Amino acid sequence: MFLATARGHPEQGGQSPSGAATGSEPGRQKCQRVHPAMNDKPDFLFVTCANGSEELLAEECARILGTPQGIVAGRGGVMVDENVEHAMRLNLHSRIAQRVLWPMVDGEYRHEDDLYELGRRINWSEWITPDETIRVDVTAQRSPLQSLNFAALRIKDAVCDIMREMAGARPSVDTRFPDLAISLHVDATHAWIAIDLSGEALFKRGWREQQGEAPLKETLASTLVYAAGWHGRPDDGGLLDPCCGAGTIAIEAAQIACNVAPGMTRRFAFERLRPFLDYARSWGEMQVEARDAIVKPAVPIWAGDVSFRMTDFATRNAERAGVAHAIEFKTADALQRPAPADRGTIVMNPPYGERIDAKGRGSAGAPGARAARTFTAARAAPAGADARPRGPGAEAFARDNPEAARRQERPAPLGGRESAVVDGGDGASAGEFFAQLASHWKRHYSGWTAWVLSPDMKLPSAMRLKESRRVPMWNGPIECRLFRFDMVKGSARADSSAAPRDNDSSQR
């Protein structure tokens, strides 16, 4: 998470949100310290992201803030110069970031009592009152601590003791909707305490309503689009997701093309924190500025699914996200869909047999016996969805695509990943599907570039294509690669069997 070498820069003057002066600039009045080290804090924001997307996030932060100065990519995130406006703007505009954290203090530790002393170095009365609530979240990497819950308890004790000493009472704990969320990260020797300025994770854009689905996170979808070098510019051409599932990739691409701020329809934790109350007017102006910056898309976006249910579901998601006008949805089999233009970019997260369900249970619900995992183009339906094909042209589609219609009529398991199905074994195997997909692309998508996310490191062999790039990425706990294929007629398979080494995601 935070870099062990990251420290404040005392030579740089600045203003913290609480009004505490930083730096050694003459004439600045520092706030009164209750503890000898109180408010002696790092002077940077830490913007977290999924492993493998740090360089892309650094580039995005530079675009949002208008300068690359003070932006440093580290493991698991990016450090940005401490600034109230930066904190608000990054929460509102970042598509890749998971959270925006404001580090309060860092130091070495050996046991939980050291964490308690670290927590006492923060003037918590600047952030909350005794009438408000707190929660402590803990992450760890190679930490020697036996219990992270006890580590969280010691930070909570430090906050409550400081508040009792300074205000005569202590705040309560709320594990669901706290007024102040505190982030503690510990590694083998160092600990960092930060304020979570985002609240709910930033992938929660505020438009997704359906429960019971497990789709691709919006932050990862934007990462895929940016990694493909697509920004919705006229020179980029159109973008296609032929296996759109819930439509996340297409919706994120449309918001990029329309310059819709991803945080337009949600709230953030900093909005109710005491140091930010004085900046409410600036925050309101920033939101108006974001609304005024929305534009019409300069390039088309196409998406669809073999399932009428999922195409309809994705369309409704796009409507709630405010970008349905920018996406052309079409129910079609990826193995038969013709190219919608002479050139363009395909970005897809195809099914790869990974389900989010209780491990060790097969399709019959019996422990231990798992159903055979085979690739099909069908999708897990949202909770309560009708299993029958419906929508305009459903009957004609069934006549023209009997195999695809048969697959989509099969009831899909609920609670699965948006593009994952456990099949009884009569569907096409993953290898067969990808070989057919590559063949279809070579015949009909010459001049296109395809970017495919997969945990299968041998996907190029299955597709019988030679990748021009492979970018390491993580889809939650699943290690993946984002493969780039430049489509040409005939076989693009190189004679050499050596695969290119993993590239850093910043190299484009």
Long-range contacts (C-beta under 8 A, 24 or more apart in sequence): 1-46, 1-48, 1-75, 1-76, 1-77, 1-139, 1-141, 1-185, 1-187, 1-192, 2-46, 2-74, 2-77, 2-103, 2-106, 2-185, 2-192, 2-194, 3-74, 3-75, 3-79, 4-187, 4-189, 4-190, 6-42, 6-44, 6-46, 6-74, 6-79, 6-103, 6-106, 7-42, 7-106, 8-40, 8-41, 8-42, 8-43, 8-44, 9-43, 12-43, 12-81, 14-43, 14-81, 14-82, 14-83, 15-84, 16-41, 16-43, 16-82, 16-275, 17-84, 17-87, 17-102, 17-273, 17-275, 17-276, 17-279, 18-123, 18-126, 18-127, 18-274, 18-275, 19-126, 19-275, 20-123, 20-126, 22-82, 31-123, 33-123, 34-123, 34-162, 34-165, 34-166, 35-120, 35-121, 37-105, 37-121, 38-121, 38-122, 38-123, 39-122, 39-123, 40-105, 40-121, 41-103, 41-104, 41-105, 41-122, 42-82, 42-103, 42-104, 42-105, 42-106, 43-81, 43-82, 44-70, 44-79, 44-80, 44-81, 44-82, 44-103, 45-79, 45-80, 45-81, 45-82, 45-83, 45-86, 45-87, 45-90, 45-100, 45-101, 45-102, 45-103, 46-77, 46-78, 46-79, 46-80, 46-100, 46-101, 46-102, 46-103, 46-194, 47-77, 47-78, 47-79, 47-80, 47-90, 47-94, 47-97, 47-99, 47-100, 47-101, 48-76, 48-77, 48-97, 48-98, 48-99, 48-100, 48-101, 49-76, 49-77, 49-78, 49-96, 49-97, 49-98, 49-219, 49-223, 50-98, 50-219, 50-220, 50-223, 50-473, 50-474, 51-75, 51-76, 51-473, 51-474, 52-471, 52-472, 52-473, 52-474, 52-505, 53-96, 53-223, 53-227, 53-473, 53-505, 54-78, 54-505, 55-504, 55-505, 55-506, 56-96, 56-223, 56-226, 56-227, 56-505, 56-506, 57-94, 57-96, 57-97, 58-506, 59-226, 59-506, 60-94, 60-95, 60-96, 60-97, 60-226, 61-90, 61-94, 64-89, 64-90, 64-93, 64-94, 65-89, 65-90, 84-275, 84-276, 84-279, 84-282, 85-282, 85-286, 87-197, 87-270, 88-268, 88-270, 88-276, 88-279, 88-282, 88-283, 88-286, 89-286, 91-197, 91-198, 91-202, 91-263, 91-268, 91-270, 92-261, 92-262, 92-263, 92-264, 92-268, 92-286, 92-287, 92-290, 93-261, 93-262, 93-263, 93-290, 94-202, 94-262, 94-263, 95-218, 95-219, 95-222, 95-226, 95-252, 95-255, 95-256, 95-262, 96-219, 96-222, 96-223, 96-226, 97-202, 97-219, 98-198, 98-201, 98-202, 98-203, 98-219, 99-183, 99-196, 99-197, 99-198, 99-201, 99-202, 100-196, 100-197, 100-198, 100-202, 101-183, 101-194, 101-195, 101-196, 101-197, 102-194, 102-195, 102-197, 103-192, 103-193, 103-194, 104-193, 104-194, 104-195, 105-192, 105-193, 106-190, 106-191, 106-192, 106-193, 107-190, 107-191, 108-189, 108-190, 108-191, 109-186, 109-189, 109-190, 109-191, 111-145, 112-145, 112-150, 112-151, 112-154, 113-154, 114-191, 115-151, 115-154, 115-155, 115-158, 115-184, 115-186, 115-191, 116-154, 116-155, 116-157, 116-158, 117-158, 118-158, 118-191, 118-193, 119-154, 119-155, 119-157, 119-158, 119-159, 119-162, 119-193, 120-158, 120-161, 120-162, 122-158, 122-159, 122-162, 122-193, 123-162, 123-166, 124-159, 124-162, 124-163, 124-166, 125-162, 125-163, 125-166, 125-167, 126-274, 126-275, 127-180, 127-195, 127-273, 127-274, 127-275, 128-163, 128-171, 128-179, 128-180, 128-273, 128-274, 129-167, 129-171, 129-274, 130-163, 130-167, 130-168, 130-169, 130-170, 130-171, 131-171, 132-171, 132-179, 132-180, 133-171, 133-172, 133-173, 133-174, 133-177, 133-178, 133-179, 133-180, 134-159, 134-171, 134-172, 134-173, 134-174, 134-178, 134-179, 134-180, 134-181, 134-182, 135-173, 135-174, 135-175, 135-178, 135-180, 135-181, 135-182, 136-182, 136-183, 136-184, 137-181, 137-182, 137-183, 137-184, 137-196, 138-184, 138-185, 138-186, 139-183, 139-184, 139-185, 139-186, 140-185, 140-186, 140-187, 141-185, 141-186, 141-187, 141-188, 142-187, 142-188, 143-186, 143-187, 143-188, 144-188, 145-186, 148-186, 151-184, 151-186, 152-184, 155-182, 155-184, 155-193, 179-272, 179-273, 180-269, 180-273, 181-269, 195-273, 196-269, 197-268, 197-269, 197-270, 197-273, 198-268, 198-269, 198-270, 199-267, 199-268, 199-269, 199-270, 200-266, 202-262, 202-263, 204-266, 205-262, 205-263, 205-265, 205-266, 205-321, 206-263, 206-264, 206-265, 206-266, 207-265, 207-317, 207-320, 207-321, 207-322, 208-317, 208-320, 209-320, 210-246, 210-313, 210-317, 210-382, 210-383, 211-383, 212-382, 212-383, 212-414, 212-415, 213-246, 213-380, 213-382, 213-383, 213-415, 213-418, 214-356, 214-380, 214-415, 214-416, 214-417, 214-418, 215-245, 215-246, 215-248, 215-417, 215-418, 216-245, 216-246, 216-248, 216-249, 216-349, 216-417, 216-418, 216-419, 216-475, 217-248, 217-476, 218-248, 218-251, 218-252, 218-262, 220-473, 220-475, 221-248, 221-249, 221-251, 221-252, 221-253, 221-349, 222-252, 222-256, 222-262, 223-473, 224-249, 224-347, 224-349, 224-451, 224-453, 224-473, 224-482, 225-249, 225-252, 225-253, 225-256, 225-347, 227-451, 227-471, 227-473, 227-482, 227-505, 227-508, 228-345, 228-347, 228-449, 228-451, 228-484, 229-508, 230-256, 230-345, 230-347, 231-256, 232-256, 232-257, 232-258, 232-297, 232-298, 232-299, 233-298, 233-299, 234-298, 234-299, 236-299, 236-345, 237-299, 237-341, 237-343, 237-344, 237-345, 238-299, 238-300, 238-301, 238-302, 238-340, 238-341, 238-344, 238-345, 239-299, 239-300, 239-301, 239-302, 239-344, 239-345, 239-346, 239-347, 240-301, 240-302, 240-303, 240-340, 240-344, 240-345, 240-346, 240-347, 241-302, 241-303, 241-304, 241-346, 241-347, 241-348, 242-303, 242-304, 242-332, 242-334, 242-337, 242-346, 242-348, 243-305, 243-306, 243-334, 243-348, 243-349, 243-350, 243-351, 243-377, 243-419, 244-303, 244-304, 244-305, 244-310, 244-311, 244-314, 244-329, 245-305, 245-310, 245-314, 245-349, 245-379, 245-418, 245-419, 246-310, 246-313, 246-314, 246-317, 246-382, 246-418, 247-303, 247-313, 247-314, 247-315, 247-317, 247-318, 247-327, 247-329, 248-317, 248-418, 249-303, 249-347, 249-348, 249-349, 250-301, 250-302, 250-303, 250-314, 250-318, 250-327, 250-329, 251-314, 251-317, 251-318, 251-321, 251-323, 251-327, 253-301, 253-347, 254-297, 254-301, 254-318, 254-321, 254-323, 254-326, 254-327, 255-321, 255-323, 257-297, 257-298, 257-299, 257-301, 257-326, 258-294, 258-295, 258-296, 258-297, 258-323, 258-326, 259-293, 259-294, 259-295, 260-294, 260-321, 260-322, 260-323, 261-290, 261-293, 264-290, 264-291, 264-322, 265-321, 265-322, 297-326, 300-328, 300-340, 300-341, 301-326, 301-327, 301-328, 302-327, 302-328, 302-330, 302-340, 303-327, 303-328, 303-329, 303-330, 304-329, 304-330, 304-331, 304-332, 304-337, 305-331, 305-332, 305-377, 305-379, 306-331, 306-332, 306-333, 306-334, 306-377, 306-378, 306-379, 306-401, 306-404, 306-407, 306-408, 307-331, 307-377, 307-378, 307-379, 307-381, 307-408, 307-412, 308-389, 308-390, 308-391, 308-394, 308-397, 308-408, 309-379, 309-381, 309-382, 309-385, 309-386, 309-387, 309-389, 309-390, 309-408, 309-412, 310-379, 310-381, 310-418, 311-391, 312-390, 312-391, 313-381, 313-382, 313-385, 331-391, 331-393, 331-394, 331-397, 332-397, 333-377, 333-401, 333-403, 333-404, 334-377, 334-437, 334-440, 335-377, 335-404, 335-433, 335-436, 335-437, 335-440, 336-401, 336-404, 336-440, 338-444, 339-444, 339-445, 339-448, 342-447, 343-447, 343-448, 344-448, 344-449, 345-448, 345-449, 345-450, 345-451, 346-441, 346-445, 346-448, 346-449, 346-450, 346-451, 346-452, 347-451, 348-450, 348-451, 348-452, 348-453, 349-419, 349-452, 349-453, 349-475, 350-375, 350-419, 350-434, 350-452, 350-453, 350-454, 351-375, 351-376, 351-377, 351-417, 351-419, 351-420, 351-421, 352-420, 352-430, 352-454, 352-455, 352-456, 353-420, 353-422, 353-430, 354-417, 354-420, 354-455, 354-478, 355-413, 355-416, 355-417, 355-420, 355-422, 356-415, 356-416, 356-417, 356-420, 357-413, 357-415, 357-416, 363-413, 363-422, 363-424, 370-422, 371-422, 371-423, 371-424, 371-425, 372-422, 372-423, 372-424, 372-425, 373-422, 373-423, 374-423, 374-425, 374-427, 374-428, 374-429, 374-430, 375-421, 375-423, 375-427, 375-428, 375-429, 375-430, 375-432, 375-433, 375-434, 376-407, 376-410, 376-421, 376-423, 376-427, 376-428, 377-404, 377-407, 377-408, 377-433, 378-407, 378-408, 378-410, 378-412, 378-421, 379-412, 379-418, 379-419, 379-421, 380-412, 380-413, 380-414, 380-415, 380-416, 380-417, 380-418, 380-420, 380-421, 381-411, 381-412, 381-414, 383-414, 387-411, 387-412, 430-456, 430-462, 431-462, 434-459, 434-462, 434-463, 435-462, 435-463, 435-464, 437-463, 438-463, 438-464, 438-465, 438-485, 441-485, 441-487, 442-487, 442-488, 442-489, 442-490, 442-491, 442-492, 443-489, 445-487, 446-487, 446-488, 446-489, 447-487, 448-487, 449-484, 449-485, 449-486, 449-487, 450-484, 450-485, 450-487, 451-482, 451-483, 451-484, 451-485, 452-482, 452-483, 452-485, 453-480, 453-481, 453-482, 453-483, 454-480, 454-481, 454-483, 455-479, 455-480, 455-481, 457-481, 459-483, 460-485, 460-499, 464-491, 464-493, 465-492, 465-493, 466-492, 466-493, 466-494, 467-499, 467-500, 468-500, 469-500, 469-503, 470-499, 470-500, 470-501, 470-502, 470-503, 471-502, 471-503, 471-504, 471-505, 472-502, 472-505, 473-505
